[in-house]
Amino acid sequence: MDFQRPRALDVVFGRSYNSLSDEEKRCFRILGIFAPGSTVDDAALAALWRTDDPVAVRKALLRSALLGRASKSQVQPVPAADDEEQPPRYTQHGLLRAYARALLTDHGEFDATFNAYADCFTARAHAVYGDLADKPEQWHHHAADLPDITALGDVLLERTTNGTIAGTTNDLQRVISFVYSTYNYVHRRMEAGKWPWLEMGLNAVRTLRKGNPDDETFIRREGLFLNELGLVWHTLGESRKALELHEQALVVDLLLGDQSSEATTLNNIGHVWFGLGELRRALGFYERALTLDLASGDHGSRAITLINIGLTLSALGEKHQAIEYYEQALTLTRAAGDLGGEAATLNNIGLAWSELGEKRQAIEYYEQALPVFRTVGDRVGE
């Protein structure tokens, strides 16, 4: 909803605003695009302002009290990544930001600014939830950008009506890029309740596929979003809905002829059946996945599949056979330098030996797992 500025705000803020140069006024208006209460750094300001001297503009806004330096508590609600001093960030009072937003709209600059904002924070989201997908324990070091990333996702959802409006191709491609950059956040931070973003991305990619049915990137995104939604609904206890989504993803995998993706989907289906207590049925899907892993040469996927088979065999009471599969997975995780996978597999082997009554062997594997869990910072595993 656009902010309708009362005349009182013109009186309060107008003098400071009117004292600025035209370029400084333009940059002040752009501040209205940021989420209420968020803090921004110099890099984000430069990306959106696109002015010759962003530092000079920022100093002018600080002098005019139209921008403030954020306090440490505002910037770092969690510990910093290291002991080095963090780059400064800036913020505004809510009324001041709303005033800037109203001016931005009045000048007809909102859409162009929003596009730049979307590109900036989609890239930032990808740098965290994409590039650090396997290191979620490090995500909190980048929490200062989360309010704008979250606001962006919610605005995209509103503007595209869940991805199904007759919007422009660029609008829908921005939706797909954003969802691709944040899907790890969605399923690893379920408490945030952002799975509607995945539904938005799925609808957007299906809309674009109507005009480009053979576009491989769109097809891959559709399969990915279907699988991620399946994981979400399984976590929410909606197993049948999860199966339906994973089965749709399997159709997409077969269309692509991508054995690695197909193996991932088969593992996901197996996981749902495992959760439903259908262990033999789950095992059948895992074994199909293993055949594909061997054919594709994807050692990472193969390690995951071997672990899943081991867990299922263990649940069926076939502990020695489970250990054989765990040992194969351990070799692969170590060769790949996958410390998290190595620690989990060592722990699984220890548990299997413990359940067989072989306590000394179990302790041997637990003692190997412990320092690896500590290395990767996995307190739960430790």
C-alpha positions, 0 to 999 in steps of 0.5 A: 500500500502506498503511503499518503503523506500528511501535510504535517510530514511535509512541514517536518521533513520538507525543509531538510529535503528541500535543502538537498541538491536534485541528485541528493533528493533523488537518492533520498527518495530511493531510500523509501524502497527499503523495508521498514526498520531495515539497515543498509550498507554502503554497497546496497546504497551505491547499487540502488543510487547509481550516482557518481559519488555515493559517499558524498550523497550519504554524508549529505543525508547524514548531515541533514538527519535524513539518514542515520547511522545504525547502532550495533544492536540494530546491525548485529542481533547475533554475533559477527562472523569474526572479531573484525569491525563490521562495515557501517550500516544506516537506517531511518525512522519509520515515518522518514522512510515512509515519507521517502517512499511516498515521494518515490511514488509521487515522482513515478520512480517506484517501479524502476527502483523496485527492479534494482532493489529486487536484483540487489537483494536477490543476489545477496540472498543467493550469496547466503542461501545459495553459496552457503547452502551447506553451511546454514550455521553461518547464515546468521552472520548475514542476518542484517539483510534478512528484513529486506530479503523477506520484504522483497519476497513478500512484495513479489508474492503480492505483485504477481498474485502468486505468480499467475498474473499476466505480468511481464516476462521480466517480472516473472523471471525476477520471481523465479530468480528470487525463489531459486536464490531462497529455496534453501532458506524456505525449507531450512527455516520452516518457522518463517513460514515462507513456503508460499514463495515456492508456490509463487516460483512454481506458478511463475515458471509454469506461466513462462513455460507456456510460451517456452515449453522446451526451455531447459532452465525453466524445466529444471526450475519447475522440477526443483520447486516441485521437489522443494514443495514436496519437502515442505509438505512432508515436514508439515505432515502432509505426506500424500501431498508431498508424494503428489509433488515429488511424483510430478517432479519425477515426470519433469526429471524423465523429460530432462533425462537427468539421472542425478535429478531423478535419483534425488526425486526417488530419494525424496519419494523414498523418504516420504514412504519411510516416514509413513512406515512403508519401509520396504516400499521406501527401500525400493525407491532408494535402490532405484536411486542407487542404480541411477547414481551408479550410472551417472557417476554422481558420488555425492548423490550416491553417498546420500542414497547409500545412507538412506538405504542403510537407515532403512535396513537398520529400521528393518532390523538388518543391522549388519547389512546397514553397516555395509552400506554406511561403510560405502557411504563413509568412503565417498564422503571422506573422498569428497571432503564432506565433513558433515556427511562423514560425521553423520555416517560415523554416527550411524555406524556407531548406532548400528553397532550399539544396537547390535550390543557391540558397545566397544565398536560403537564407541570407536565410531562415536569417538571418530564422529565427535571431532568432525561434528565439532569441526563443522560446528554441528552442536546437535550432532555433537 
